[in-house]
Amino acid sequence: MPETGARGAPEVVLAIDFGLRRIGLAVGDTLTRCARPLATLSVPRERTPGAPELRRIAAEARAAGATRIVAGCPYNGDGGEHALAGPARAFAAAAGVAAGLPVHLVDARHSSLAAAAALRGRRAGGTRRGRVAKPDVDGAAAAVILERWMAGEGDR
């Protein structure tokens, strides 16, 4: 069961889908247990994610009224750690410091695949127009990660 704030009040939670070129963000709350993509941050090719992205995440968390952050930690299909697991954990911790919020990690395995399939399904069903672009998938993957956390997965 997802945590709630002081006196059991529902909380707004910001989610991060970490990547070296794009970082998907989503927001949701523990009352409805629904998440929606918020934004996708682009990281210039000449550097790794850093201070500008952290400032933007902190600003998005403040604007949403988030009280915590949930971040995806990538694992391989066999359960072993993905090469990006360490950098993802470090970035999540830095985002928590930048926003002044606690951070929780969730297994991000297959979150992008689930997000892409859901977006393609919406397009095929007529509720989404246009092609499914990578930034759309990143934001939707952050929503998948957040919904997993709200369903009880990840650390508490």
MIMI-345790 format. One record per residue: z, x, y of N, C-alpha, C in turn. Coordinates in nm, 3 decimals. Layout:
BEGIN
[pt [Z; X; Y]; [Z; X; Y]; [Z; X; Y]]
...
//
This chain:
BEGIN
[pt [0.000; 0.084; -0.118]; [0.000; 0.000; 0.000]; [0.000; 0.088; 0.124]]
[pt [-0.090; 0.065; 0.218]; [-0.093; 0.146; 0.339]; [0.037; 0.131; 0.418]]
[pt [0.069; 0.237; 0.484]; [0.190; 0.235; 0.566]; [0.168; 0.147; 0.689]]
[pt [0.278; 0.100; 0.742]; [0.273; 0.027; 0.868]; [0.361; 0.100; 0.965]]
[pt [0.349; 0.065; 1.091]; [0.424; 0.131; 1.196]; [0.569; 0.085; 1.199]]
[pt [0.631; 0.111; 1.312]; [0.771; 0.074; 1.331]; [0.789; -0.075; 1.305]]
[pt [0.895; -0.108; 1.235]; [0.931; -0.247; 1.203]; [0.819; -0.319; 1.126]]
[pt [0.739; -0.245; 1.053]; [0.638; -0.306; 0.967]; [0.517; -0.362; 1.040]]
[pt [0.499; -0.327; 1.166]; [0.386; -0.379; 1.244]; [0.255; -0.319; 1.192]]
[pt [0.147; -0.395; 1.198]; [0.016; -0.340; 1.158]; [-0.022; -0.222; 1.246]]
[pt [-0.101; -0.134; 1.189]; [-0.145; -0.015; 1.260]; [-0.297; -0.007; 1.268]]
[pt [-0.344; 0.058; 1.374]; [-0.484; 0.093; 1.387]; [-0.496; 0.237; 1.337]]
[pt [-0.597; 0.261; 1.255]; [-0.615; 0.393; 1.192]; [-0.756; 0.443; 1.220]]
[pt [-0.767; 0.570; 1.254]; [-0.897; 0.634; 1.275]; [-0.930; 0.716; 1.151]]
[pt [-1.054; 0.707; 1.105]; [-1.097; 0.783; 0.986]; [-1.202; 0.885; 1.024]]
[pt [-1.202; 0.996; 0.950]; [-1.296; 1.106; 0.972]; [-1.369; 1.138; 0.843]]
[pt [-1.501; 1.142; 0.850]; [-1.584; 1.195; 0.741]; [-1.638; 1.329; 0.792]]
[pt [-1.579; 1.438; 0.747]; [-1.610; 1.572; 0.797]; [-1.740; 1.625; 0.740]]
[pt [-1.818; 1.689; 0.825]; [-1.937; 1.761; 0.785]; [-1.962; 1.874; 0.882]]
[pt [-2.041; 1.971; 0.840]; [-2.068; 2.085; 0.927]; [-2.168; 2.051; 1.038]]
[pt [-2.250; 1.950; 1.019]; [-2.350; 1.911; 1.119]; [-2.320; 1.777; 1.186]]
[pt [-2.250; 1.690; 1.115]; [-2.214; 1.558; 1.169]; [-2.075; 1.521; 1.120]]
[pt [-2.002; 1.451; 1.206]; [-1.869; 1.403; 1.172]; [-1.868; 1.253; 1.197]]
[pt [-1.853; 1.177; 1.091]; [-1.849; 1.032; 1.105]; [-1.708; 0.984; 1.137]]
[pt [-1.699; 0.886; 1.225]; [-1.571; 0.826; 1.261]; [-1.576; 0.676; 1.235]]
[pt [-1.462; 0.623; 1.196]; [-1.448; 0.480; 1.175]; [-1.309; 0.439; 1.220]]
[pt [-1.292; 0.311; 1.243]; [-1.162; 0.258; 1.284]; [-1.135; 0.131; 1.205]]
[pt [-1.009; 0.107; 1.178]; [-0.970; -0.014; 1.107]; [-0.823; -0.040; 1.130]]
[pt [-0.774; -0.146; 1.071]; [-0.632; -0.175; 1.087]; [-0.572; -0.217; 0.954]]
[pt [-0.440; -0.199; 0.944]; [-0.372; -0.226; 0.818]; [-0.344; -0.374; 0.798]]
[pt [-0.369; -0.457; 0.900]; [-0.350; -0.601; 0.883]; [-0.468; -0.662; 0.807]]
[pt [-0.590; -0.637; 0.857]; [-0.708; -0.694; 0.793]; [-0.759; -0.607; 0.679]]
[pt [-0.718; -0.478; 0.679]; [-0.766; -0.380; 0.582]; [-0.917; -0.366; 0.582]]
[pt [-0.975; -0.388; 0.697]; [-1.119; -0.371; 0.715]; [-1.143; -0.252; 0.807]]
[pt [-1.252; -0.183; 0.783]; [-1.290; -0.068; 0.865]; [-1.433; -0.086; 0.911]]
[pt [-1.462; -0.028; 1.027]; [-1.599; -0.033; 1.079]; [-1.634; 0.103; 1.136]]
[pt [-1.761; 0.143; 1.120]; [-1.804; 0.270; 1.178]; [-1.783; 0.268; 1.329]]
[pt [-1.743; 0.381; 1.382]; [-1.717; 0.390; 1.525]; [-1.820; 0.478; 1.594]]
[pt [-1.839; 0.597; 1.545]; [-1.932; 0.693; 1.607]; [-1.962; 0.803; 1.507]]
[pt [-2.069; 0.874; 1.534]; [-2.099; 0.995; 1.459]; [-2.118; 1.107; 1.560]]
[pt [-2.041; 1.211; 1.544]; [-2.048; 1.326; 1.634]; [-2.143; 1.428; 1.577]]
[pt [-2.234; 1.477; 1.659]; [-2.327; 1.582; 1.617]; [-2.270; 1.717; 1.652]]
[pt [-2.282; 1.811; 1.560]; [-2.235; 1.947; 1.580]; [-2.358; 2.035; 1.594]]
[pt [-2.371; 2.110; 1.704]; [-2.487; 2.198; 1.719]; [-2.499; 2.298; 1.604]]
[pt [-2.621; 2.327; 1.565]; [-2.646; 2.415; 1.450]; [-2.590; 2.556; 1.468]]
[pt [-2.576; 2.600; 1.592]; [-2.533; 2.739; 1.614]; [-2.383; 2.761; 1.600]]
[pt [-2.309; 2.656; 1.568]; [-2.165; 2.675; 1.552]; [-2.108; 2.578; 1.450]]
[pt [-1.981; 2.596; 1.419]; [-1.912; 2.505; 1.327]; [-1.831; 2.405; 1.410]]
[pt [-1.788; 2.294; 1.350]; [-1.711; 2.196; 1.426]; [-1.587; 2.260; 1.487]]
[pt [-1.561; 2.226; 1.614]; [-1.448; 2.288; 1.682]; [-1.393; 2.204; 1.794]]
[pt [-1.357; 2.270; 1.902]; [-1.284; 2.208; 2.014]; [-1.354; 2.085; 2.073]]
[pt [-1.485; 2.087; 2.099]; [-1.546; 1.967; 2.158]; [-1.532; 1.844; 2.067]]
[pt [-1.549; 1.863; 1.938]; [-1.535; 1.751; 1.845]; [-1.390; 1.706; 1.835]]
[pt [-1.298; 1.801; 1.838]; [-1.156; 1.766; 1.832]; [-1.114; 1.686; 1.955]]
[pt [-1.163; 1.726; 2.073]; [-1.133; 1.650; 2.195]; [-1.189; 1.509; 2.187]]
[pt [-1.310; 1.496; 2.134]; [-1.372; 1.363; 2.122]; [-1.295; 1.276; 2.023]]
[pt [-1.251; 1.334; 1.913]; [-1.172; 1.259; 1.814]; [-1.042; 1.213; 1.876]]
[pt [-0.975; 1.301; 1.950]; [-0.850; 1.263; 2.016]; [-0.875; 1.149; 2.115]]
[pt [-0.985; 1.157; 2.190]; [-1.018; 1.052; 2.286]; [-1.047; 0.919; 2.215]]
[pt [-1.121; 0.925; 2.105]; [-1.152; 0.804; 2.028]; [-1.025; 0.743; 1.970]]
[pt [-0.934; 0.828; 1.923]; [-0.808; 0.778; 1.868]; [-0.726; 0.708; 1.976]]
[pt [-0.719; 0.769; 2.095]; [-0.647; 0.705; 2.207]; [-0.712; 0.573; 2.246]]
[pt [-0.844; 0.573; 2.258]; [-0.915; 0.452; 2.300]; [-0.896; 0.338; 2.201]]
[pt [-0.889; 0.371; 2.073]; [-0.872; 0.269; 1.969]; [-0.727; 0.227; 1.953]]
[pt [-0.635; 0.306; 2.006]; [-0.493; 0.278; 1.987]; [-0.445; 0.318; 1.849]]
[pt [-0.510; 0.418; 1.790]; [-0.475; 0.462; 1.654]; [-0.336; 0.525; 1.651]]
[pt [-0.268; 0.502; 1.541]; [-0.136; 0.560; 1.521]; [-0.135; 0.665; 1.410]]
[pt [-0.249; 0.681; 1.343]; [-0.263; 0.784; 1.240]; [-0.411; 0.808; 1.215]]
[pt [-0.438; 0.918; 1.145]; [-0.575; 0.956; 1.109]; [-0.583; 0.968; 0.958]]
[pt [-0.693; 0.920; 0.902]; [-0.723; 0.938; 0.761]; [-0.851; 1.019; 0.754]]
[pt [-0.848; 1.128; 0.679]; [-0.965; 1.215; 0.669]; [-1.008; 1.231; 0.524]]
[pt [-1.137; 1.237; 0.505]; [-1.191; 1.259; 0.372]; [-1.185; 1.406; 0.335]]
[pt [-1.148; 1.433; 0.210]; [-1.147; 1.568; 0.157]; [-1.246; 1.570; 0.040]]
[pt [-1.352; 1.650; 0.051]; [-1.457; 1.646; -0.051]; [-1.423; 1.716; -0.182]]
[pt [-1.454; 1.648; -0.290]; [-1.441; 1.703; -0.424]; [-1.575; 1.690; -0.495]]
[pt [-1.597; 1.773; -0.595]; [-1.718; 1.764; -0.677]; [-1.705; 1.646; -0.772]]
[pt [-1.817; 1.607; -0.831]; [-1.818; 1.497; -0.926]; [-1.723; 1.515; -1.042]]
[pt [-1.699; 1.641; -1.083]; [-1.610; 1.669; -1.196]; [-1.463; 1.677; -1.155]]
[pt [-1.435; 1.654; -1.028]; [-1.297; 1.657; -0.979]; [-1.255; 1.790; -0.920]]
[pt [-1.339; 1.891; -0.936]; [-1.307; 2.021; -0.877]; [-1.328; 2.019; -0.727]]
[pt [-1.262; 2.111; -0.658]; [-1.274; 2.117; -0.514]; [-1.414; 2.158; -0.471]]
[pt [-1.467; 2.087; -0.375]; [-1.596; 2.119; -0.314]; [-1.575; 2.236; -0.218]]
[pt [-1.681; 2.310; -0.191]; [-1.672; 2.425; -0.100]; [-1.622; 2.385; 0.038]]
[pt [-1.645; 2.261; 0.079]; [-1.601; 2.216; 0.212]; [-1.459; 2.159; 0.214]]
[pt [-1.391; 2.157; 0.101]; [-1.256; 2.099; 0.098]; [-1.161; 2.173; 0.191]]
[pt [-1.160; 2.305; 0.187]; [-1.073; 2.383; 0.275]; [-1.103; 2.360; 0.421]]
[pt [-1.231; 2.377; 0.462]; [-1.264; 2.350; 0.602]; [-1.234; 2.205; 0.644]]
[pt [-1.254; 2.111; 0.554]; [-1.226; 1.970; 0.587]; [-1.077; 1.950; 0.610]]
[pt [-0.992; 2.009; 0.525]; [-0.847; 1.998; 0.543]; [-0.803; 2.063; 0.673]]
[pt [-0.858; 2.180; 0.703]; [-0.821; 2.251; 0.826]; [-0.864; 2.171; 0.949]]
[pt [-0.984; 2.114; 0.944]; [-1.032; 2.035; 1.058]; [-0.946; 1.909; 1.074]]
[pt [-0.911; 1.845; 0.964]; [-0.827; 1.725; 0.970]; [-0.692; 1.758; 1.032]]
[pt [-0.633; 1.869; 0.993]; [-0.505; 1.910; 1.050]; [-0.518; 1.936; 1.199]]
[pt [-0.626; 2.004; 1.239]; [-0.649; 2.031; 1.381]; [-0.672; 1.901; 1.459]]
[pt [-0.740; 1.804; 1.398]; [-0.761; 1.675; 1.463]; [-0.627; 1.604; 1.484]]
[pt [-0.541; 1.613; 1.386]; [-0.408; 1.553; 1.399]; [-0.329; 1.615; 1.512]]
[pt [-0.336; 1.747; 1.524]; [-0.267; 1.816; 1.633]; [-0.329; 1.774; 1.767]]
[pt [-0.462; 1.773; 1.775]; [-0.529; 1.738; 1.900]; [-0.495; 1.595; 1.945]]
[pt [-0.485; 1.504; 1.849]; [-0.457; 1.364; 1.881]; [-0.306; 1.334; 1.883]]
[pt [-0.226; 1.426; 1.832]; [-0.083; 1.403; 1.823]; [-0.048; 1.294; 1.723]]
[pt [-0.124; 1.290; 1.613]; [-0.105; 1.184; 1.512]; [-0.090; 1.244; 1.373]]
[pt [-0.018; 1.173; 1.284]; [-0.012; 1.219; 1.145]; [-0.147; 1.202; 1.077]]
[pt [-0.174; 1.288; 0.981]; [-0.302; 1.287; 0.909]; [-0.276; 1.266; 0.761]]
[pt [-0.359; 1.183; 0.700]; [-0.355; 1.158; 0.555]; [-0.492; 1.192; 0.498]]
[pt [-0.494; 1.248; 0.379]; [-0.621; 1.286; 0.315]; [-0.654; 1.191; 0.201]]
[pt [-0.783; 1.165; 0.186]; [-0.834; 1.079; 0.079]; [-0.952; 1.151; 0.014]]
[pt [-0.966; 1.138; -0.115]; [-1.080; 1.193; -0.188]; [-1.207; 1.130; -0.133]]
[pt [-1.294; 1.212; -0.078]; [-1.418; 1.162; -0.017]; [-1.535; 1.162; -0.116]]
[pt [-1.506; 1.189; -0.243]; [-1.611; 1.197; -0.343]; [-1.695; 1.069; -0.344]]
[pt [-1.823; 1.083; -0.333]; [-1.922; 0.975; -0.339]; [-1.913; 0.875; -0.223]]
[pt [-1.835; 0.906; -0.119]; [-1.823; 0.811; -0.007]; [-1.957; 0.796; 0.067]]
[pt [-2.030; 0.905; 0.082]; [-2.160; 0.896; 0.149]; [-2.261; 0.819; 0.064]]
[pt [-2.255; 0.837; -0.068]; [-2.344; 0.761; -0.156]; [-2.312; 0.612; -0.149]]
[pt [-2.184; 0.577; -0.151]; [-2.144; 0.436; -0.141]; [-2.184; 0.377; -0.008]]
[pt [-2.168; 0.454; 0.099]; [-2.205; 0.406; 0.233]; [-2.356; 0.385; 0.243]]
[pt [-2.434; 0.481; 0.193]; [-2.580; 0.468; 0.199]; [-2.627; 0.349; 0.118]]
[pt [-2.569; 0.329; 0.002]; [-2.608; 0.214; -0.082]; [-2.575; 0.083; -0.012]]
[pt [-2.459; 0.075; 0.052]; [-2.421; -0.048; 0.123]; [-2.515; -0.074; 0.240]]
[pt [-2.550; 0.031; 0.313]; [-2.642; 0.014; 0.426]; [-2.781; -0.029; 0.379]]
[pt [-2.828; 0.032; 0.270]; [-2.960; -0.007; 0.215]; [-2.955; -0.151; 0.165]]
[pt [-2.842; -0.190; 0.106]; [-2.827; -0.328; 0.060]; [-2.830; -0.426; 0.175]]
[pt [-2.767; -0.392; 0.285]; [-2.770; -0.479; 0.404]; [-2.911; -0.489; 0.458]]
[pt [-2.983; -0.377; 0.455]; [-3.122; -0.379; 0.503]; [-3.209; -0.467; 0.413]]
[pt [-3.194; -0.450; 0.282]; [-3.271; -0.531; 0.186]; [-3.235; -0.679; 0.197]]
[pt [-3.110; -0.707; 0.228]; [-3.065; -0.845; 0.242]; [-3.098; -0.908; 0.375]]
[pt [-3.154; -0.829; 0.466]; [-3.194; -0.883; 0.595]; [-3.086; -0.882; 0.702]]
[pt [-2.969; -0.827; 0.674]; [-2.864; -0.825; 0.775]; [-2.863; -0.695; 0.856]]
[pt [-2.956; -0.606; 0.824]; [-2.971; -0.481; 0.899]; [-3.119; -0.454; 0.917]]
[pt [-3.153; -0.410; 1.037]; [-3.292; -0.376; 1.066]; [-3.307; -0.226; 1.079]]
[pt [-3.427; -0.177; 1.057]; [-3.455; -0.036; 1.074]; [-3.412; 0.047; 0.954]]
[pt [-3.456; 0.170; 0.957]; [-3.423; 0.259; 0.846]; [-3.279; 0.306; 0.855]]
[pt [-3.228; 0.351; 0.744]; [-3.092; 0.402; 0.738]; [-3.097; 0.551; 0.768]]
[pt [-3.042; 0.591; 0.883]; [-3.043; 0.731; 0.925]; [-2.913; 0.800; 0.884]]
[pt [-2.917; 0.932; 0.877]; [-2.800; 1.009; 0.836]; [-2.676; 0.982; 0.922]]
[pt [-2.689; 0.974; 1.055]; [-2.570; 0.942; 1.136]; [-2.509; 0.806; 1.101]]
[pt [-2.593; 0.709; 1.065]; [-2.542; 0.578; 1.023]; [-2.458; 0.592; 0.896]]
[pt [-2.507; 0.673; 0.805]; [-2.436; 0.694; 0.678]; [-2.302; 0.763; 0.702]]
[pt [-2.298; 0.859; 0.794]; [-2.173; 0.932; 0.819]; [-2.064; 0.840; 0.874]]
[pt [-2.099; 0.753; 0.968]; [-2.001; 0.658; 1.020]; [-1.957; 0.559; 0.913]]
[pt [-2.053; 0.513; 0.833]; [-2.019; 0.419; 0.725]; [-1.935; 0.488; 0.617]]
[pt [-1.959; 0.617; 0.593]; [-1.878; 0.692; 0.495]; [-1.733; 0.704; 0.544]]
[pt [-1.714; 0.721; 0.674]; [-1.578; 0.724; 0.728]; [-1.509; 0.590; 0.705]]
[pt [-1.586; 0.480; 0.718]; [-1.529; 0.347; 0.691]; [-1.492; 0.333; 0.544]]
[pt [-1.574; 0.386; 0.454]; [-1.544; 0.383; 0.310]; [-1.414; 0.460; 0.283]]
[pt [-1.401; 0.577; 0.344]; [-1.281; 0.659; 0.327]; [-1.157; 0.582; 0.374]]
[pt [-1.168; 0.518; 0.489]; [-1.054; 0.442; 0.542]; [-1.019; 0.323; 0.453]]
[pt [-1.119; 0.254; 0.403]; [-1.092; 0.141; 0.314]; [-1.028; 0.188; 0.184]]
[pt [-1.065; 0.306; 0.136]; [-1.000; 0.361; 0.016]; [-0.852; 0.387; 0.044]]
[pt [-0.823; 0.444; 0.162]; [-0.684; 0.471; 0.196]; [-0.605; 0.339; 0.206]]
[pt [-0.666; 0.239; 0.267]; [-0.597; 0.110; 0.282]; [-0.578; 0.043; 0.146]]
[pt [-0.660; 0.080; 0.047]; [-0.645; 0.026; -0.088]; [-0.540; 0.104; -0.170]]
[pt [-0.484; 0.208; -0.108]; [-0.377; 0.280; -0.176]; [-0.412; 0.418; -0.225]]
[pt [-0.534; 0.464; -0.203]; [-0.572; 0.598; -0.246]; [-0.525; 0.701; -0.144]]
[pt [-0.520; 0.824; -0.187]; [-0.488; 0.934; -0.095]; [-0.339; 0.958; -0.083]]
[pt [-0.307; 1.053; 0.006]; [-0.166; 1.087; 0.026]; [-0.101; 0.993; 0.125]]
[pt [0.027; 0.988; 0.119]; [0.106; 0.901; 0.208]; [0.199; 0.987; 0.287]]
//
